[in-house]
Structures are given as C-alpha cells and as structure tokens.
Amino acid sequence: MISDPKLAQLINRRAFLRNSSYSVGSAALASMLTRDLAAAETWNGILGGNLHVPPKAKRVIHLCMAGGPSHFETLDHKPSLAKLDGQPMPESFTAGQQLAQLQGKALKCMGPQYEFRRYGKCGRMMSSAFPHIGSIADDIAVIRSMHTEQINHDPAHTFMNTGSIIPGRPSMGSWLLYGLGAETDELPGFVVMTSSGGGQDQPIASRQWHSGFLPSKFQGVQFNSKGDPVHYVNNPAGVTRADQAEMVRTINGMNGLLGRRQNDPEIATRIAQYEMAFKMQASVPGLMDVSDESDAVLESYGAKPGDGSFASNCLLARRLAERGVRFIQLYHRGWDHHGGIKKGIQTVAGHVDQATAALVRDLKERGMLDDTLVIWGGEFGRTPMAQGSGRDHHIQAFSLWLAGAGIKGGTTWGSTDELGYAVAQDGVSVHDLHATMLHQLGIDHERLTYKFQGLDFKLTGVEHARVVKEVLA
C-alpha cells in the first residue's frame, strides 16, 4: 500500500493510461498531441529571446569549402613566395613543425599559381582565379591569420564544426538551435547540402552536423541536392494528406502516452519530428519550385535547379533563409589539391566563384544581408611547399572571409609571414571564429552552456576565446 496520496494518484493515472491506451478516444489523443506539439513549436531556444548582446544576425549561411583551400591561390598575396618558386624551403620555417604527407621529404617552395589583383574600393589583393568573389571585396572581411589543430580532413572538419577534436560533440548549427530556436516550424532549423567538383572529393560524415549530447531535435537535416530534397516527401499512391494527418496524429498520440510514462526527451523529439515531416510534405515542394525566380536571378547564380550543383544549392540557401531556417551549411567537396593544383583551382572556381558572389549580392539586394552572417572557408590551408604539382595540408595558417550581419566589409585582419607558412600577427583560432559568430547572433559564448556528465560544455571549449571585434562594423 502506498502512503503518499499524490504518488498513489500518479501511479494509478499512469496505470490507467497504460492499460487503456488502445481504447482512448481520438479526441483525447488529439488533445494530448496538440499539447505536446504546442510545446515543441513554441521552443524559441534556451535563451528564450533574452539575448546577451544586441544581435546583428538572425541566421548563418556557412559555405564550407571542404578539402582545404589554398590561401596562396585565393586570399593571401605572397610575392616573396613567388620569388622563391622551385627553391628549397628555408629550414627555419619548417624545423620541428608538423606536416602531413611531406614529413621527412625535401621541401621546395611553390609560388602562387595565379596572379593577384586589386579588387573593390578597398583595393584588396585577391586571386584572379576568383573574379566574382573579388567583385564583392567591399562587402567581405577577410581573416588571413586563421589556424587550427587538426591536420587531416575529418578531424579538422570535426574541430571546425564542434570546437572539439573529440567526435560526438554538438555541431555549431546545433548549438544555435539550442540557444535561439528556429524561426520556422515548416522546415528544419538546421539544413545541410553537399556538392562536389574540382579536385579530390573527401567524404563528409553526417556527424559533422550531429547534435552530439544535445537532444537530437537540434541536429542538422541533410537535403539531397538531386531529386527530392528529402526521401518520401510525397505520399504513396492512394494515401491522401488527410490519411497521413490521421496516421501522424495517432502515432504521436501513442508517443505522447509513452513520453508521460518514461519521461524521455527523445520521445518528445520523435513527436516533433513526425509533425515536422508532415509539414515538410507541404512546405518542401514550395521550396523547390523556383518558377517564381526570374531568369536574371537564375543566370546570376549560374543555377540549373535540380542539377545538384553548388550554384543550385546557393539559390536554395537563400530560399531557406527566407523561410526562417536558422543555420544553413553548404559543403563543396573539391579542394583537396595534392596534385594539379593550378588546373584544380580553375575547375573548382568554375563551380563556386560565380554562385558565391551571386548569393551575397542577392541577399544584399533583398535586404537580407543585414541580418544574415555568411562564412566562407575550409577546414585548414595548404603548404607553401610543393607536393609534386600540388600542396599538402597545412594547419599553421589559412584564410577565410565573413560577410553581412554587422561585418565590416572591405577590411582585412591578421597576417602571415612572408612565405605564408605561419601566422605572423593577430592570430584567429577556430574558437575565436565561433565566439564571433555567436556574438553577432546576440550570444555571449561563455554563457551558452549545456550540462553533460556533470560538466558545463560550450561551443568554444575551455580555452580562451575572443570575439574578433576588428572585423565588426
């Protein structure tokens, strides 16, 4: 016999629900479903709108150039390296340093494979291989002093995405959803798309957009670049939308009962995901229908919707941003140039140069660049030393750029030594980049935490991280 009347009432209520779950009327199921879904839909982040600093950004578009873009053929002008082309690399730069595939081999300098020119009113020196990106020089802030900790692709992506070298930590998109919530309940708040072309295509694992120890409702959802963006977005033959709605209502009603018994947050996620999938059956076709886009817009991107290209993904990124998606990540695999880098850069530029600039211009013309933070860059750089006709992985220095959402266009921050081997001034770590991103979204990176295994985790880890205020307007 249970002496505590409240406990007895709770147990009796649960026993009743368990024993009568299959006889509960549809009205009761609908009531519970509505209540559970309301809780899911009204989630506006753990911060609840109480941001730490005035936000400049509402969303992020991360253009991830997967494979390690060479800063010598993109954003970091090194005339001194050109003068040493083919000569031995001075040992003073490389002695005791970590290399990837060049370790223990004769090291010779490789000059930049493309001429650098001045672009924009700011007069920034940028590679002539990317004239379209050069044409938006006044809208972007270049950081030439990035450095990272991991010299191989997969762990370097893990570090760039999660701020940790340990797999299983939440990705930065998941942290944003956890902190801020989404602005839409018709589409996932975190969407990922991939494309390839231009060089060796390194695989991208889905754990790069995983939620880690955060509830799984915060993980990224990968959209297919060809065909239906998500599988089974259309109902099977003979199944109407009303039929589908009734099925979702019934399943989620049962999940609601189970959730009350087990108090498992993943059941709440399951409920929300069933409802999201149902809503996406209506919202995704509208997302993919680009008939409302002018020929001029399609031509500016170089997009042929449905072809799986980076250009088409950039157009979809803008459409996702318009519809309230919080974090949009586009991977383009094709930057791993261990050999044939001159031809490889030309090819990959053909895939990404025009569309990247078109996306920034399109956002600007629509007034969306003011509250959209665009990040362009890879997981690490390439060596100033030749690896045959290519370059090896490099973690001591690389470049990336930011645009929109309070970023000071036309600025350049940080520098590398005369041969581009290591950071010479004003180094920026991956954690600094994350802190800056969060700051533009109104978040103090020290205060967005999640308790796991007794510890308060954060995206920027336990090491010192700072907001790079020098690139902010």
RODO-2510 file (C-alpha; in nm, 4 decimals, decimal comma):
residues 473
     n   res          X          Y          Z
     1     m     0,0000     0,0000     0,0000
     2     i     0,1285     0,3461    -0,0936
     3     s     0,1035     0,6002     0,1862
     4     d     0,1744     0,9110    -0,0224
     5     p    -0,1628     1,0087    -0,1791
     6     k    -0,0018     1,2173    -0,4551
     7     l     0,2277     0,9330    -0,5567
     8     a    -0,0618     0,6875    -0,5485
     9     q    -0,2686     0,9172    -0,7691
    10     l     0,0169     0,9484    -1,0197
    11     i     0,0754     0,5730    -1,0330
    12     n    -0,2954     0,4985    -1,0711
    13     r    -0,3205     0,7573    -1,3514
    14     r    -0,0247     0,6049    -1,5355
    15     a    -0,1631     0,2548    -1,4899
    16     f    -0,4971     0,3688    -1,6307
    17     l    -0,3335     0,5267    -1,9342
    18     r    -0,1111     0,2255    -1,9911
    19     n    -0,3925    -0,0254    -1,9638
    20     s    -0,6364     0,1759    -2,1690
    21     s    -0,4030     0,3233    -2,4288
    22     y    -0,5686     0,1404    -2,7163
    23     s    -0,9184     0,2445    -2,6094
    24     v    -0,8501     0,6129    -2,5602
    25     g    -1,0696     0,8070    -2,7991
    26     s    -0,9280     1,0049    -3,0886
    27     a    -1,0349     1,3281    -2,9231
    28     a    -0,8173     1,2555    -2,6217
    29     l    -0,5276     1,1601    -2,8474
    30     a    -0,5711     1,4787    -3,0461
    31     s    -0,5782     1,6829    -2,7262
    32     m    -0,2522     1,5336    -2,5999
    33     l    -0,0945     1,5637    -2,9420
    34     t    -0,1891     1,9297    -2,9665
    35     r    -0,0421     1,9975    -2,6220
    36     d     0,2845     1,8168    -2,6992
    37     l     0,3210     1,9835    -3,0371
    38     a     0,2472     2,3248    -2,8937
    39     a     0,5360     2,2762    -2,6521
    40     a     0,7620     2,1747    -2,9402
    41     e     0,6570     2,4592    -3,1687
    42     t     0,6874     2,7337    -2,9120
    43     w     1,0508     2,6436    -2,8400
    44     n     1,2454     2,9627    -2,9017
    45     g     1,5761     2,8499    -2,7632
    46     i     1,7107     2,8054    -2,4148
    47     l     1,7732     3,1808    -2,4063
    48     g     1,4045     3,2444    -2,4620
    49     g     1,4759     3,5616    -2,6547
    50     n     1,6813     3,7050    -2,3674
    51     l     1,9981     3,7624    -2,5652
    52     h     2,3224     3,8731    -2,4044
    53     v     2,4114     4,1465    -2,6555
    54     p     2,2108     4,3240    -2,9270
    55     p     2,2052     4,0797    -3,2201
    56     k     2,3100     4,1690    -3,5720
    57     a     2,2371     3,8287    -3,7267
    58     k     1,9275     3,6108    -3,7319
    59     r     2,0786     3,3278    -3,9303
    60     v     2,4057     3,1854    -4,0637
    61     i     2,4972     3,0507    -4,4075
    62     h     2,8228     2,8567    -4,3866
    63     l     2,9839     2,7971    -4,7251
    64     c     3,2263     2,5200    -4,6340
    65     m     3,4978     2,4695    -4,8945
    66     a     3,5764     2,1123    -4,7942
    67     g     3,9251     1,9813    -4,8614
    68     g     4,1441     2,2717    -4,7525
    69     p     4,1511     2,5698    -4,9914
    70     s     4,4970     2,7057    -5,0572
    71     h     4,5324     3,0595    -4,9251
    72     f     4,8071     3,1133    -5,1860
    73     e     4,5580     3,0734    -5,4707
    74     t     4,2682     3,2558    -5,3034
    75     l     4,3096     3,5282    -5,0406
    76     d     4,6705     3,5660    -4,9174
    77     h     4,9065     3,7522    -5,1510
    78     k     5,2662     3,6285    -5,1173
    79     p     5,5026     3,7834    -5,3754
    80     s     5,8052     3,6675    -5,1731
    81     l     5,6946     3,3070    -5,2200
    82     a     5,6734     3,3661    -5,5950
    83     k     6,0375     3,4783    -5,5988
    84     l     6,1458     3,1536    -5,4285
    85     d     5,9472     2,9259    -5,6601
    86     g     6,1340     2,5963    -5,7058
    87     q     6,3993     2,6784    -5,4456
    88     p     6,4477     2,4897    -5,1164
    89     m     6,2125     2,5989    -4,8401
    90     p     6,4163     2,7736    -4,5667
    91     e     6,4529     2,5234    -4,2828
    92     s     6,3965     2,7978    -4,0279
    93     f     6,0264     2,7899    -4,1191
    94     t     5,9697     2,4141    -4,1028
    95     a     6,2120     2,2718    -3,8455
    96     g     6,0196     2,0721    -3,5849
    97     q     5,6847     2,1553    -3,7464
    98     q     5,4036     1,9082    -3,8100
    99     l     5,3423     1,8226    -4,1746
   100     a     5,1025     1,5739    -4,3256
   101     q     5,2376     1,3868    -4,6286
   102     l     5,5538     1,5952    -4,6738
   103     q     5,7078     1,4955    -4,3411
   104     g     6,0726     1,3958    -4,3906
   105     k     6,0795     1,4882    -4,7597
   106     a     6,2781     1,7523    -4,9492
   107     l     6,0811     2,0739    -4,9299
   108     k     6,0710     2,3169    -5,2205
   109     c     5,8786     2,6421    -5,2442
   110     m     5,5852     2,6657    -5,4827
   111     g     5,4877     3,0148    -5,5903
   112     p     5,1218     3,1202    -5,6211
   113     q     4,9724     2,9671    -5,9329
   114     y     4,7566     3,2686    -6,0153
   115     e     4,8185     3,6399    -6,0366
   116     f     4,6760     3,8525    -5,7582
   117     r     4,4882     4,1721    -5,8440
   118     r     4,3331     4,4591    -5,6535
   119     y     3,9559     4,4433    -5,6154
   120     g     3,6984     4,6874    -5,4853
   121     k     3,7334     5,0350    -5,3442
   122     c     3,9246     4,8780    -5,0554
   123     g     4,1936     4,7701    -5,3029
   124     r     4,2316     4,4251    -5,1514
   125     m     4,4724     4,1900    -5,3242
   126     m     4,2889     3,8700    -5,4188
   127     s     4,3457     3,5853    -5,6604
   128     s     4,2461     3,6477    -6,0201
   129     a     4,1124     3,2894    -6,0252
   130     f     3,8061     3,4147    -5,8347
   131     p     3,6987     3,7372    -6,0066
   132     h     3,3374     3,7132    -5,8934
   133     i     3,4347     3,6898    -5,5273
   134     g     3,6799     3,9699    -5,5988
   135     s     3,3873     4,1812    -5,7207
   136     i     3,2309     4,1702    -5,3699
   137     a     3,5581     4,2638    -5,1972
   138     d     3,3957     4,5688    -5,0371
   139     d     3,1248     4,3501    -4,8777
   140     i     3,3523     4,0916    -4,7148
   141     a     3,6014     4,0893    -4,4287
   142     v     3,8998     3,8612    -4,4870
   143     i     4,0806     3,6930    -4,1981
   144     r     4,4286     3,5878    -4,3136
   145     s     4,5510     3,4591    -3,9783
   146     m     4,3339     3,1550    -3,9103
   147     h     4,4975     2,8494    -3,7561
   148     t     4,3677     2,5124    -3,6413
   149     e     4,4715     2,1978    -3,4522
   150     q     4,3972     1,9050    -3,6828
   151     i     4,5947     1,8237    -3,9959
   152     n     4,3691     1,5585    -4,1535
   153     h     4,0338     1,6288    -4,3132
   154     d     3,7794     1,4502    -4,0970
   155     p     3,9139     1,5591    -3,7552
   156     a     3,9742     1,9096    -3,8926
   157     h     3,6096     1,9305    -4,0015
   158     t     3,5084     1,7989    -3,6606
   159     f     3,7107     2,0716    -3,4913
   160     m     3,5756     2,3429    -3,7224
   161     n     3,2171     2,2282    -3,6693
   162     t     3,2176     2,1436    -3,2996
   163     g     3,5144     2,3251    -3,1462
   164     s     3,6486     1,9901    -3,0240
   165     i     3,8756     1,7211    -3,1629
   166     i     3,6597     1,4615    -2,9865
   167     p     3,3825     1,3189    -3,2067
   168     g     3,0339     1,3274    -3,0604
   169     r     3,0202     1,6923    -2,9550
   170     p     2,7369     1,9155    -3,0822
   171     s     2,7924     2,0983    -3,4099
   172     m     2,7752     2,4773    -3,4198
   173     g     2,4409     2,4657    -3,6013
   174     s     2,3008     2,2513    -3,3210
   175     w     2,4304     2,4973    -3,0611
   176     l     2,2490     2,7788    -3,2423
   177     l     1,9202     2,5890    -3,2497
   178     y     1,9588     2,5033    -2,8827
   179     g     2,0272     2,8652    -2,7916
   180     l     1,7959     3,0522    -3,0266
   181     g     1,5422     2,8054    -3,1600
   182     a     1,4175     2,8284    -3,5179
   183     e     1,2092     3,0913    -3,6933
   184     t     1,0081     2,8267    -3,8772
   185     d     0,8130     2,5161    -3,7861
   186     e     0,7587     2,4228    -4,1513
   187     l     1,1231     2,3286    -4,2181
   188     p     1,4160     2,2058    -4,0076
   189     g     1,6036     2,4853    -3,8340
   190     f     1,9400     2,3428    -3,9475
   191     v     1,9790     2,2256    -4,3095
   192     v     2,2852     2,0798    -4,4830
   193     m     2,3518     2,0294    -4,8553
   194     t     2,6590     1,8979    -5,0353
   195     s     2,8063     1,9284    -5,3838
   196     s     3,1367     1,8326    -5,5424
   197     g     3,3738     1,9034    -5,8269
   198     g     3,7193     2,0471    -5,8825
   199     g     3,9517     1,8042    -5,7118
   200     q     3,9723     1,5010    -5,4891
   201     d     3,6365     1,4657    -5,3126
   202     q     3,6929     1,3902    -4,9477
   203     p     3,3873     1,2286    -4,7815
   204     i     3,1847     1,4334    -4,5351
   205     a     3,0408     1,2336    -4,2444
   206     s     2,6936     1,3126    -4,1118
   207     r     2,8400     1,3500    -3,7634
   208     q     2,9631     1,6921    -3,8782
   209     w     2,6073     1,8198    -3,8311
   210     h     2,5107     1,5968    -3,5416
   211     s     2,3642     1,7286    -3,2168
   212     g     2,6087     1,5323    -3,0001
   213     f     2,4901     1,5253    -2,6406
   214     l     2,2206     1,7854    -2,7083
   215     p     1,8717     1,6445    -2,7729
   216     s     1,8551     1,5046    -3,1239
   217     k     1,5908     1,7573    -3,2329
   218     f     1,8790     2,0043    -3,2694
   219     q     2,0792     1,8050    -3,5251
   220     g     2,1101     1,9124    -3,8871
   221     v     1,8971     1,7600    -4,1616
   222     q     2,0707     1,6795    -4,4878
   223     f     1,8783     1,7695    -4,8020
   224     n     1,9566     1,5828    -5,1230
   225     s     2,0995     1,8034    -5,3954
   226     k     1,9309     1,5983    -5,6696
   227     g     1,5773     1,4679    -5,6897
   228     d     1,3526     1,5096    -5,3881
   229     p     1,5458     1,7025    -5,1219
   230     v     1,4211     1,4565    -4,8608
   231     h     1,3175     1,0975    -4,9133
   232     y     0,9478     1,0073    -4,9150
   233     v     0,8380     1,3708    -4,9280
   234     n     0,5420     1,2580    -5,1398
   235     n     0,2646     1,0322    -5,0144
   236     p     0,2412     0,6789    -5,1540
   237     a    -0,0224     0,6163    -5,4197
   238     g    -0,3690     0,6005    -5,2655
   239     v    -0,2712     0,7824    -4,9432
   240     t    -0,4283     1,1252    -4,9071
   241     r    -0,2977     1,4114    -4,6959
   242     a    -0,5917     1,3577    -4,4602
   243     d    -0,4925     0,9910    -4,4236
   244     q    -0,1348     1,0947    -4,3480
   245     a    -0,2535     1,3509    -4,0925
   246     e    -0,4619     1,0906    -3,9137
   247     m    -0,1698     0,8478    -3,9037
   248     v     0,0662     1,1111    -3,7619
   249     r    -0,1980     1,2139    -3,5079
   250     t    -0,2445     0,8555    -3,3916
   251     i     0,1276     0,7722    -3,3737
   252     n     0,2080     1,0901    -3,1887
   253     g    -0,0787     1,0341    -2,9504
   254     m     0,0745     0,6983    -2,8579
   255     n     0,4183     0,8587    -2,8312
   256     g     0,2657     1,1190    -2,6008
   257     l     0,1374     0,8454    -2,3712
   258     l     0,4760     0,6726    -2,3749
   259     g     0,6510     1,0009    -2,3034
   260     r     0,4441     1,0525    -1,9900
   261     r     0,5383     0,7066    -1,8677
   262     q     0,9118     0,7251    -1,9368
   263     n     0,9929     1,0972    -1,9211
   264     d     1,2358     1,0514    -2,2103
   265     p     1,3176     1,3740    -2,4011
   266     e     1,3857     1,1730    -2,7156
   267     i     1,0168     1,0796    -2,7269
   268     a     0,9299     1,4493    -2,7403
   269     t     1,1788     1,4781    -3,0254
   270     r     1,0091     1,1885    -3,2030
   271     i     0,6730     1,3632    -3,1722
   272     a     0,8125     1,6870    -3,3101
   273     q     0,9872     1,5087    -3,5978
   274     y     0,6732     1,3259    -3,7080
   275     e     0,4899     1,6561    -3,7190
   276     m     0,7824     1,8264    -3,8947
   277     a     0,7900     1,5536    -4,1590
   278     f     0,4167     1,6005    -4,2164
   279     k     0,4545     1,9768    -4,2552
   280     m     0,7530     1,9343    -4,4874
   281     q     0,5339     1,7408    -4,7276
   282     a     0,3589     2,0724    -4,7876
   283     s     0,6494     2,3154    -4,7484
   284     v     0,9291     2,1384    -4,9406
   285     p     0,7565     2,1382    -5,2815
   286     g     0,7165     2,5154    -5,2486
   287     l     1,0811     2,5493    -5,1529
   288     m     1,1908     2,3561    -5,4604
   289     d     0,9542     2,5287    -5,7020
   290     v     1,1744     2,8067    -5,8401
   291     s     0,9218     2,9193    -6,1004
   292     d     0,8905     3,2431    -5,9047
   293     e     1,2615     3,3167    -5,9616
   294     s     1,3417     3,5415    -6,2560
   295     d     1,5696     3,4307    -6,5382
   296     a     1,8085     3,7064    -6,4286
   297     v     1,8388     3,5558    -6,0811
   298     l     1,8977     3,2042    -6,2139
   299     e     2,1593     3,3362    -6,4546
   300     s     2,3333     3,5359    -6,1823
   301     y     2,3868     3,2165    -5,9815
   302     g     2,4567     3,0023    -6,2851
   303     a     2,1962     2,7705    -6,1387
   304     k     2,0094     2,4914    -6,3104
   305     p     1,7759     2,3804    -6,0312
   306     g     1,7892     2,0099    -5,9587
   307     d     2,1360     1,9522    -6,1046
   308     g     2,2999     1,9041    -5,7626
   309     s     2,5477     2,1858    -5,8159
   310     f     2,6877     2,4305    -5,5641
   311     a     2,5182     2,7085    -5,7623
   312     s     2,1750     2,5500    -5,7223
   313     n     2,2446     2,4864    -5,3544
   314     c     2,3325     2,8555    -5,3091
   315     l     1,9981     2,9545    -5,4578
   316     l     1,8222     2,7095    -5,2250
   317     a     2,0212     2,8509    -4,9330
   318     r     1,8725     3,1934    -4,9977
   319     r     1,5242     3,0421    -5,0240
   320     l     1,5777     2,8501    -4,6984
   321     a     1,6963     3,1695    -4,5298
   322     e     1,3820     3,3495    -4,6481
   323     r     1,1728     3,0765    -4,4891
   324     g     1,3300     3,1099    -4,1448
   325     v     1,5949     2,8341    -4,1372
   326     r     1,8483     2,9297    -3,8692
   327     f     2,1669     2,7575    -3,9898
   328     i     2,2369     2,6573    -4,3498
   329     q     2,5546     2,4709    -4,4330
   330     l     2,6710     2,4091    -4,7894
   331     y     2,9679     2,1763    -4,8341
   332     h     3,1517     2,1823    -5,1649
   333     r     3,3946     1,8912    -5,1885
   334     g     3,6700     1,9546    -5,4390
   335     w     3,9508     2,1474    -5,2699
   336     d     4,1968     1,8701    -5,1823
   337     h     4,4729     1,9561    -5,4308
   338     h     4,7722     1,7357    -5,3522
   339     g     4,8491     1,7444    -5,7236
   340     g     4,7457     1,9502    -6,0247
   341     i     4,6561     2,2481    -5,8118
   342     k     4,6600     2,5042    -6,0938
   343     k     4,4044     2,3153    -6,3006
   344     g     4,2156     2,2123    -5,9875
   345     i     4,1743     2,5707    -5,8706
   346     q     4,0477     2,6722    -6,2129
   347     t     3,7917     2,3921    -6,2073
   348     v     3,6696     2,4475    -5,8525
   349     a     3,6455     2,8221    -5,9175
   350     g     3,4110     2,7382    -6,2029
   351     h     3,1869     2,5614    -5,9512
   352     v     3,1829     2,8115    -5,6644
   353     d     3,3037     3,1586    -5,7684
   354     q     3,0014     3,2967    -5,9521
   355     a     2,7394     3,1438    -5,7216
   356     t     2,9125     3,2612    -5,4042
   357     a     2,9183     3,6224    -5,5208
   358     a     2,5612     3,5937    -5,6510
   359     l     2,4386     3,4713    -5,3132
   360     v     2,5944     3,7680    -5,1296
   361     r     2,4559     4,0139    -5,3868
   362     d     2,1122     3,8513    -5,3841
   363     l     2,0925     3,8689    -5,0055
   364     k     2,2047     4,2316    -5,0177
   365     e     1,9502     4,3327    -5,2820
   366     r     1,6705     4,1736    -5,0784
   367     g     1,7794     4,3448    -4,7561
   368     m     1,8687     4,0077    -4,6034
   369     l     2,2452     4,0512    -4,5827
   370     d     2,1891     4,2915    -4,2925
   371     d     2,0829     4,0007    -4,0695
   372     t     2,2482     3,7015    -4,2411
   373     l     2,6041     3,6079    -4,1475
   374     v     2,7879     3,4413    -4,4360
   375     i     3,1063     3,2437    -4,3606
   376     w     3,3267     3,1173    -4,6476
   377     g     3,6278     2,8923    -4,5930
   378     g     3,7641     2,5453    -4,5338
   379     e     3,8972     2,3311    -4,2514
   380     f     4,2659     2,4247    -4,2993
   381     g     4,5037     2,5657    -4,5626
   382     r     4,7814     2,4307    -4,7855
   383     t     5,1582     2,4365    -4,7607
   384     p     5,3804     2,6940    -4,9361
   385     m     5,5927     2,3912    -5,0271
   386     a     5,5162     2,1841    -5,3350
   387     q     5,3829     1,8310    -5,3236
   388     g     5,4574     1,7470    -5,6834
   389     s     5,2236     1,9821    -5,8686
   390     g     5,0058     2,0366    -5,5612
   391     r     5,0216     2,1363    -5,1955
   392     d     4,9940     1,9393    -4,8712
   393     h     4,7590     2,0002    -4,5763
   394     h     4,8552     2,2935    -4,3549
   395     i     4,7308     2,3995    -4,0102
   396     q     4,9661     2,6844    -3,9217
   397     a     4,7821     2,9410    -4,1318
   398     f     4,4858     2,9751    -4,3650
   399     s     4,2301     3,2321    -4,4766
   400     l     3,8535     3,2731    -4,4779
   401     w     3,6045     3,5542    -4,5081
   402     l     3,2842     3,6792    -4,3461
   403     a     3,0051     3,8977    -4,4816
   404     g     2,6785     4,0542    -4,3662
   405     a     2,5198     4,0930    -4,0225
   406     g     2,7417     4,3696    -3,8835
   407     i     3,0648     4,2567    -4,0518
   408     k     3,2835     4,5466    -4,1678
   409     g     3,3138     4,4932    -4,5412
   410     g     3,6413     4,5768    -4,7108
   411     t     3,8521     4,5001    -4,4035
   412     t     4,1392     4,2550    -4,3687
   413     w     4,2548     4,1189    -4,0339
   414     g     4,5697     3,9318    -3,9413
   415     s     4,8719     3,8377    -4,1463
   416     t     5,1081     3,5511    -4,2162
   417     d     5,4860     3,5560    -4,2559
   418     e     5,6422     3,6446    -4,5915
   419     l     5,6050     3,2879    -4,7199
   420     g     5,2559     3,2297    -4,5777
   421     y     5,3744     2,9437    -4,3582
   422     a     5,2623     3,0636    -4,0146
   423     v     5,0585     3,3392    -3,8545
   424     a     5,2737     3,6463    -3,8046
   425     q     5,0243     3,8826    -3,6451
   426     d     4,6781     3,8762    -3,4850
   427     g     4,6093     3,5046    -3,4987
   428     v     4,2478     3,3874    -3,5000
   429     s     4,1587     3,0413    -3,3694
   430     v     3,8574     2,8311    -3,4574
   431     h     3,7216     2,9103    -3,1106
   432     d     3,7614     3,2820    -3,1838
   433     l     3,5607     3,2343    -3,5032
   434     h     3,2852     3,0580    -3,3096
   435     a     3,2824     3,3292    -3,0415
   436     t     3,2490     3,5953    -3,3125
   437     m     2,9655     3,4105    -3,4834
   438     l     2,7746     3,3717    -3,1566
   439     h     2,8326     3,7378    -3,0683
   440     q     2,6740     3,8519    -3,3949
   441     l     2,3714     3,6386    -3,3074
   442     g     2,3430     3,8089    -2,9681
   443     i     2,5088     3,5346    -2,7625
   444     d     2,7967     3,5580    -2,5169
   445     h     2,9889     3,2389    -2,5940
   446     e     3,0799     3,1975    -2,2256
   447     r     2,7123     3,1855    -2,1259
   448     l     2,5677     2,9390    -2,3766
   449     t     2,6291     2,6114    -2,1930
   450     y     2,4839     2,2638    -2,1568
   451     k     2,5449     2,0373    -1,8607
   452     f     2,6594     1,6903    -1,9613
   453     q     2,8255     1,4284    -1,7391
   454     g     2,8480     1,6858    -1,4625
   455     l     3,0297     1,9475    -1,6716
   456     d     2,9114     2,2717    -1,8332
   457     f     3,0049     2,2383    -2,2001
   458     k     3,0139     2,5199    -2,4544
   459     l     3,0943     2,5525    -2,8238
   460     t     3,4148     2,7474    -2,7587
   461     g     3,5545     2,4931    -2,5127
   462     v     3,7601     2,5682    -2,2039
   463     e     4,0428     2,7552    -2,3735
   464     h     4,0412     3,1320    -2,4057
   465     a     3,8369     3,2572    -2,6998
   466     r     3,7721     3,6144    -2,8016
   467     v     3,5345     3,7975    -3,0328
   468     v     3,7282     3,9341    -3,3311
   469     k     3,5852     4,2847    -3,2937
   470     e     3,8266     4,4236    -3,5509
   471     v     3,6114     4,2829    -3,8332
   472     l     3,2860     4,4136    -3,6883
   473     a     3,1251     4,7385    -3,8021
***
